[in-house]
Amino acid sequence: MILKEHYLADLPHKDMPLWWHKQGLSYTHSGYGKKIPTTHMVQLPGSLRWRRVYCCIFSNIGTCYVPQGQDWIVILD
């Protein structure tokens, strides 16, 4: 279930690539999956913690989100 939606431009954000991003690799062989880590990290309102943004992608469009338990906080571009 989607709890909230936030625009990336409205949140403090930074680029923090993981080791495979730096090597030009993909997280999965196909590039598709439910929880693909992105290079983006955000601070949600009321929190000082930096949270990784993930992408759920199974065709030519994906949904970026921050997991909140079993639910998602969607990050819009």
VOVOLUM-315414 format. One record per atom (N, C-alpha, C, CB): atom name; x negated, y negated, z negated; residue in one letter. Coordinates in nm, 3 decimals, padded with zeros to 5 digits. Atoms other than C-alpha are relative to their C-alpha. Glycine has a CB too. Layout:
N
ATOM, marmi, xx, yy, zz, zavo
ATOM, CA, X, Y, Z, a $
...
//
This chain:
77
ATOM, marmi, xx, yy, zz, zavo
ATOM, N, -00.083, 00.117, 00.000, m $
ATOM, CA, 00.000, 00.000, 00.000, m $
ATOM, C, -00.089, -00.125, 00.000, m $
ATOM, CB, 00.096, 00.001, -00.122, m $
ATOM, N, 00.074, 00.126, -00.006, i $
ATOM, CA, -00.121, -00.351, 00.078, i $
ATOM, C, 00.045, -00.088, -00.116, i $
ATOM, CB, 00.022, -00.072, 00.137, i $
ATOM, N, -00.033, 00.084, 00.116, l $
ATOM, CA, -00.137, -00.563, -00.239, l $
ATOM, C, 00.003, -00.148, 00.036, l $
ATOM, CB, -00.101, 00.024, -00.111, l $
ATOM, N, 00.013, 00.142, -00.036, k $
ATOM, CA, -00.248, -00.898, -00.094, k $
ATOM, C, -00.072, -00.010, 00.133, k $
ATOM, CB, -00.077, -00.079, -00.111, k $
ATOM, N, 00.078, 00.031, -00.119, e $
ATOM, CA, -00.397, -01.061, 00.213, e $
ATOM, C, -00.076, -00.130, -00.027, e $
ATOM, CB, 00.090, -00.013, 00.127, e $
ATOM, N, 00.083, 00.119, 00.013, h $
ATOM, CA, -00.682, -01.313, 00.212, h $
ATOM, C, -00.074, -00.021, 00.132, h $
ATOM, CB, -00.100, 00.013, -00.119, h $
ATOM, N, 00.084, 00.032, -00.115, y $
ATOM, CA, -00.861, -01.491, 00.495, y $
ATOM, C, -00.145, -00.004, -00.044, y $
ATOM, CB, 00.043, -00.136, 00.064, y $
ATOM, N, 00.142, -00.004, 00.032, l $
ATOM, CA, -01.236, -01.434, 00.499, l $
ATOM, C, -00.055, -00.141, -00.022, l $
ATOM, CB, -00.077, 00.071, 00.111, l $
ATOM, N, 00.050, 00.138, 00.010, a $
ATOM, CA, -01.298, -01.808, 00.548, a $
ATOM, C, 00.040, -00.067, -00.132, a $
ATOM, CB, 00.052, -00.083, 00.118, a $
ATOM, N, -00.047, 00.059, 00.126, d $
ATOM, CA, -01.105, -01.885, 00.226, d $
ATOM, C, -00.069, 00.058, -00.123, d $
ATOM, CB, 00.149, 00.019, -00.012, d $
ATOM, N, 00.067, -00.067, 00.111, l $
ATOM, CA, -01.322, -01.657, 00.010, l $
ATOM, C, -00.150, -00.022, 00.008, l $
ATOM, CB, 00.032, 00.151, -00.001, l $
ATOM, N, 00.147, -00.003, -00.006, p $
ATOM, CA, -01.687, -01.680, -00.093, p $
ATOM, C, -00.041, 00.133, 00.063, p $
ATOM, CB, -00.063, -00.017, -00.144, p $
ATOM, N, 00.041, -00.122, -00.067, h $
ATOM, CA, -01.854, -01.429, 00.138, h $
ATOM, C, -00.146, -00.009, 00.042, h $
ATOM, CB, 00.089, 00.027, 00.122, h $
ATOM, N, 00.140, -00.007, -00.043, k $
ATOM, CA, -02.200, -01.315, 00.243, k $
ATOM, C, -00.019, 00.125, 00.083, k $
ATOM, CB, -00.097, -00.002, -00.121, k $
ATOM, N, 00.036, -00.113, -00.085, d $
ATOM, CA, -02.361, -01.077, 00.489, d $
ATOM, C, -00.104, 00.083, -00.072, d $
ATOM, CB, -00.052, -00.048, 00.140, d $
ATOM, N, 00.092, -00.090, 00.071, m $
ATOM, CA, -02.524, -00.777, 00.317, m $
ATOM, C, -00.004, 00.134, 00.074, m $
ATOM, CB, 00.044, 00.020, -00.149, m $
ATOM, N, 00.004, -00.126, -00.076, p $
ATOM, CA, -02.610, -00.508, 00.576, p $
ATOM, C, -00.061, 00.114, -00.082, p $
ATOM, CB, -00.080, -00.020, 00.129, p $
ATOM, N, 00.054, -00.120, 00.061, l $
ATOM, CA, -02.675, -00.154, 00.456, l $
ATOM, C, -00.111, 00.054, 00.090, l $
ATOM, CB, 00.112, 00.108, -00.021, l $
ATOM, N, 00.119, -00.045, -00.073, w $
ATOM, CA, -02.977, 00.046, 00.573, w $
ATOM, C, 00.031, 00.043, 00.142, w $
ATOM, CB, -00.066, 00.113, -00.074, w $
ATOM, N, -00.030, -00.045, -00.137, w $
ATOM, CA, -02.803, 00.200, 00.877, w $
ATOM, C, 00.042, -00.116, 00.089, w $
ATOM, CB, 00.111, 00.107, -00.003, w $
ATOM, N, -00.030, 00.120, -00.079, h $
ATOM, CA, -02.674, -00.142, 00.986, h $
ATOM, C, -00.131, -00.060, 00.053, h $
ATOM, CB, 00.077, -00.106, -00.086, h $
ATOM, N, 00.129, 00.058, -00.038, k $
ATOM, CA, -03.035, -00.265, 00.989, k $
ATOM, C, -00.070, 00.081, 00.108, k $
ATOM, CB, -00.090, -00.011, -00.123, k $
ATOM, N, 00.062, -00.086, -00.101, q $
ATOM, CA, -03.137, 00.033, 01.205, q $
ATOM, C, 00.087, 00.014, 00.125, q $
ATOM, CB, -00.028, 00.136, -00.058, q $
ATOM, N, -00.087, -00.004, -00.116, g $
ATOM, CA, -02.849, -00.020, 01.450, g $
ATOM, C, 00.081, 00.128, 00.011, g $
ATOM, CB, -00.082, -00.016, 00.123, g $
ATOM, N, -00.074, -00.126, 00.001, l $
ATOM, CA, -02.677, 00.303, 01.346, l $
ATOM, C, 00.146, -00.022, -00.040, l $
ATOM, CB, -00.066, 00.100, -00.094, l $
ATOM, N, -00.141, 00.002, 00.037, s $
ATOM, CA, -02.309, 00.380, 01.290, s $
ATOM, C, 00.019, 00.089, -00.123, s $
ATOM, CB, 00.090, 00.048, 00.117, s $
ATOM, N, -00.028, -00.077, 00.121, y $
ATOM, CA, -02.164, 00.514, 00.962, y $
ATOM, C, 00.047, 00.141, 00.034, y $
ATOM, CB, 00.105, -00.071, -00.086, y $
ATOM, N, -00.045, -00.130, -00.045, t $
ATOM, CA, -01.992, 00.799, 01.146, t $
ATOM, C, -00.045, 00.020, 00.145, t $
ATOM, CB, 00.155, 00.013, -00.012, t $
ATOM, N, 00.042, -00.031, -00.138, h $
ATOM, CA, -02.082, 00.973, 01.472, h $
ATOM, C, 00.090, -00.068, 00.102, h $
ATOM, CB, 00.000, 00.152, 00.023, h $
ATOM, N, -00.096, 00.056, -00.096, s $
ATOM, CA, -01.766, 00.851, 01.645, s $
ATOM, C, 00.019, -00.151, -00.016, s $
ATOM, CB, 00.134, 00.069, -00.015, s $
ATOM, N, -00.026, 00.141, 00.027, g $
ATOM, CA, -01.755, 00.506, 01.483, g $
ATOM, C, 00.138, -00.024, -00.058, g $
ATOM, CB, -00.015, -00.080, 00.126, g $
ATOM, N, -00.135, 00.010, 00.054, y $
ATOM, CA, -01.403, 00.578, 01.358, y $
ATOM, C, 00.006, 00.059, -00.140, y $
ATOM, CB, 00.100, 00.071, 00.092, y $
ATOM, N, -00.019, -00.055, 00.134, g $
ATOM, CA, -01.281, 00.648, 01.006, g $
ATOM, C, 00.090, -00.088, -00.084, g $
ATOM, CB, -00.134, 00.018, -00.069, g $
ATOM, N, -00.091, 00.073, 00.088, k $
ATOM, CA, -01.066, 00.536, 00.715, k $
ATOM, C, -00.073, -00.099, -00.090, k $
ATOM, CB, 00.078, 00.098, -00.086, k $
ATOM, N, 00.073, 00.086, 00.093, k $
ATOM, CA, -01.338, 00.378, 00.499, k $
ATOM, C, -00.143, -00.024, 00.050, k $
ATOM, CB, -00.003, 00.062, -00.142, k $
ATOM, N, 00.131, 00.032, -00.060, i $
ATOM, CA, -01.621, 00.245, 00.717, i $
ATOM, C, -00.054, -00.128, -00.067, i $
ATOM, CB, 00.013, -00.019, 00.156, i $
ATOM, N, 00.056, 00.120, 00.062, p $
ATOM, CA, -01.846, 00.003, 00.521, p $
ATOM, C, -00.042, -00.102, 00.106, p $
ATOM, CB, -00.120, 00.037, -00.088, p $
ATOM, N, 00.044, 00.107, -00.089, t $
ATOM, CA, -01.898, -00.333, 00.693, t $
ATOM, C, -00.119, -00.072, -00.063, t $
ATOM, CB, 00.116, -00.101, 00.029, t $
ATOM, N, 00.111, 00.078, 00.054, t $
ATOM, CA, -02.181, -00.582, 00.645, t $
ATOM, C, 00.048, -00.111, -00.093, t $
ATOM, CB, -00.082, -00.061, 00.114, t $
ATOM, N, -00.055, 00.111, 00.078, h $
ATOM, CA, -01.947, -00.827, 00.467, h $
ATOM, C, 00.024, 00.036, -00.146, h $
ATOM, CB, 00.129, -00.046, 00.061, h $
ATOM, N, -00.037, -00.010, 00.140, m $
ATOM, CA, -01.912, -00.877, 00.093, m $
ATOM, C, 00.075, -00.128, -00.037, m $
ATOM, CB, -00.127, 00.022, -00.093, m $
ATOM, N, -00.082, 00.114, 00.039, v $
ATOM, CA, -01.654, -01.106, -00.070, v $
ATOM, C, 00.017, -00.003, -00.152, v $
ATOM, CB, 00.138, 00.006, 00.069, v $
ATOM, N, -00.042, 00.016, 00.139, q $
ATOM, CA, -01.563, -01.245, -00.410, q $
ATOM, C, 00.148, -00.031, 00.003, q $
ATOM, CB, -00.083, -00.114, -00.073, q $
ATOM, N, -00.144, 00.022, 00.005, l $
ATOM, CA, -01.192, -01.213, -00.474, l $
ATOM, C, 00.034, -00.106, -00.102, l $
ATOM, CB, 00.074, 00.131, -00.032, l $
ATOM, N, -00.038, 00.104, 00.096, p $
ATOM, CA, -01.009, -01.494, -00.656, p $
ATOM, C, 00.008, 00.056, -00.143, p $
ATOM, CB, 00.135, -00.062, 00.040, p $
ATOM, N, -00.002, -00.040, 00.141, g $
ATOM, CA, -01.057, -01.471, -01.034, g $
ATOM, C, -00.107, 00.102, -00.036, g $
ATOM, CB, 00.133, 00.055, -00.034, g $
ATOM, N, 00.103, -00.100, 00.026, s $
ATOM, CA, -01.358, -01.237, -01.005, s $
ATOM, C, -00.137, -00.058, 00.033, s $
ATOM, CB, 00.026, 00.129, 00.081, s $
ATOM, N, 00.137, 00.041, -00.029, l $
ATOM, CA, -01.732, -01.298, -01.020, l $
ATOM, C, -00.076, 00.109, 00.075, l $
ATOM, CB, -00.074, -00.035, -00.130, l $
ATOM, N, 00.064, -00.116, -00.062, r $
ATOM, CA, -01.812, -00.956, -00.873, r $
ATOM, C, 00.009, -00.005, 00.152, r $
ATOM, CB, 00.062, 00.129, -00.052, r $
ATOM, N, 00.000, -00.011, -00.146, w $
ATOM, CA, -01.913, -00.915, -00.508, w $
ATOM, C, 00.051, 00.138, 00.038, w $
ATOM, CB, -00.142, -00.024, 00.058, w $
ATOM, N, -00.062, -00.125, -00.043, r $
ATOM, CA, -01.704, -00.645, -00.336, r $
ATOM, C, -00.024, 00.022, 00.149, r $
ATOM, CB, 00.152, 00.000, -00.031, r $
ATOM, N, 00.023, -00.034, -00.140, r $
ATOM, CA, -01.784, -00.466, -00.008, r $
ATOM, C, 00.133, 00.007, 00.074, r $
ATOM, CB, -00.076, 00.135, 00.011, r $
ATOM, N, -00.117, -00.008, -00.087, v $
ATOM, CA, -01.534, -00.500, 00.276, v $
ATOM, C, -00.014, 00.127, 00.086, v $
ATOM, CB, 00.013, -00.129, 00.091, v $
ATOM, N, -00.003, -00.124, -00.079, y $
ATOM, CA, -01.439, -00.171, 00.448, y $
ATOM, C, 00.094, -00.019, 00.118, y $
ATOM, CB, 00.044, 00.121, -00.088, y $
ATOM, N, -00.087, 00.007, -00.116, c $
ATOM, CA, -01.270, -00.110, 00.781, c $
ATOM, C, 00.062, 00.138, 00.026, c $
ATOM, CB, -00.078, -00.049, 00.124, c $
ATOM, N, -00.072, -00.119, -00.041, c $
ATOM, CA, -01.005, 00.149, 00.869, c $
ATOM, C, 00.023, -00.013, 00.150, c $
ATOM, CB, 00.136, 00.018, -00.079, c $
ATOM, N, -00.009, 00.013, -00.146, i $
ATOM, CA, -01.038, 00.210, 01.243, i $
ATOM, C, 00.010, 00.138, 00.064, i $
ATOM, CB, -00.124, -00.077, 00.056, i $
ATOM, N, -00.022, -00.126, -00.069, f $
ATOM, CA, -00.902, 00.490, 01.459, f $
ATOM, C, 00.024, -00.017, 00.149, f $
ATOM, CB, 00.116, 00.072, -00.062, f $
ATOM, N, -00.011, 00.023, -00.144, s $
ATOM, CA, -00.859, 00.329, 01.802, s $
ATOM, C, -00.073, -00.129, 00.032, s $
ATOM, CB, 00.149, -00.006, 00.047, s $
ATOM, N, 00.072, 00.120, -00.040, n $
ATOM, CA, -00.944, -00.009, 01.952, n $
ATOM, C, 00.023, -00.119, -00.094, n $
ATOM, CB, 00.040, -00.038, 00.139, n $
ATOM, N, -00.020, 00.108, 00.097, i $
ATOM, CA, -00.836, -00.215, 01.648, i $
ATOM, C, -00.010, 00.056, -00.140, i $
ATOM, CB, 00.137, -00.069, 00.022, i $
ATOM, N, 00.017, -00.046, 00.137, g $
ATOM, CA, -00.916, -00.192, 01.279, g $
ATOM, C, 00.058, -00.099, -00.099, g $
ATOM, CB, -00.147, 00.022, -00.029, g $
ATOM, N, -00.047, 00.083, 00.111, t $
ATOM, CA, -00.797, -00.328, 00.946, t $
ATOM, C, -00.110, -00.006, -00.104, t $
ATOM, CB, 00.132, 00.055, -00.061, t $
ATOM, N, 00.104, 00.017, 00.100, c $
ATOM, CA, -01.056, -00.472, 00.709, c $
ATOM, C, 00.065, -00.021, -00.136, c $
ATOM, CB, -00.093, -00.119, 00.036, c $
ATOM, N, -00.061, 00.004, 00.133, y $
ATOM, CA, -00.989, -00.436, 00.337, y $
ATOM, C, -00.103, 00.020, -00.109, y $
ATOM, CB, 00.109, 00.106, -00.011, y $
ATOM, N, 00.075, -00.030, 00.122, v $
ATOM, CA, -01.126, -00.423, -00.015, v $
ATOM, C, 00.088, 00.097, -00.078, v $
ATOM, CB, -00.035, -00.132, -00.084, v $
ATOM, N, -00.083, -00.096, 00.074, p $
ATOM, CA, -01.007, -00.112, -00.202, p $
ATOM, C, 00.029, -00.049, -00.142, p $
ATOM, CB, -00.068, 00.137, -00.004, p $
ATOM, N, -00.042, 00.033, 00.137, q $
ATOM, CA, -00.814, -00.172, -00.525, q $
ATOM, C, 00.074, 00.124, -00.051, q $
ATOM, CB, 00.093, -00.132, -00.006, q $
ATOM, N, -00.058, -00.129, 00.035, g $
ATOM, CA, -00.756, 00.176, -00.666, g $
ATOM, C, 00.037, 00.072, 00.128, g $
ATOM, CB, 00.124, -00.017, -00.093, g $
ATOM, N, -00.048, -00.065, -00.123, q $
ATOM, CA, -00.545, 00.356, -00.404, q $
ATOM, C, 00.056, -00.101, 00.099, q $
ATOM, CB, 00.107, 00.104, -00.034, q $
ATOM, N, -00.059, 00.104, -00.084, d $
ATOM, CA, -00.423, 00.025, -00.260, d $
ATOM, C, -00.109, -00.085, 00.068, d $
ATOM, CB, 00.093, -00.091, -00.085, d $
ATOM, N, 00.093, 00.084, -00.076, w $
ATOM, CA, -00.581, -00.232, -00.027, w $
ATOM, C, 00.033, -00.147, -00.021, w $
ATOM, CB, 00.006, 00.035, 00.150, w $
ATOM, N, -00.012, 00.145, -00.014, i $
ATOM, CA, -00.644, -00.605, -00.039, i $
ATOM, C, -00.058, -00.029, 00.139, i $
ATOM, CB, -00.078, -00.080, -00.118, i $
ATOM, N, 00.039, 00.017, -00.139, v $
ATOM, CA, -00.653, -00.689, 00.332, v $
ATOM, C, -00.076, -00.131, 00.018, v $
ATOM, CB, 00.124, 00.002, 00.092, v $
ATOM, N, 00.081, 00.118, -00.031, i $
ATOM, CA, -00.918, -00.932, 00.458, i $
ATOM, C, 00.021, -00.032, 00.148, i $
ATOM, CB, -00.153, 00.025, -00.032, i $
ATOM, N, -00.028, 00.045, -00.136, l $
ATOM, CA, -00.810, -01.125, 00.767, l $
ATOM, C, -00.112, -00.090, 00.049, l $
ATOM, CB, 00.135, -00.073, 00.008, l $
ATOM, N, 00.108, 00.082, -00.057, d $
ATOM, CA, -01.056, -01.294, 01.002, d $
ATOM, C, 00.053, -00.132, 00.049, d $
ATOM, CB, -00.069, 00.073, 00.113, d $
//
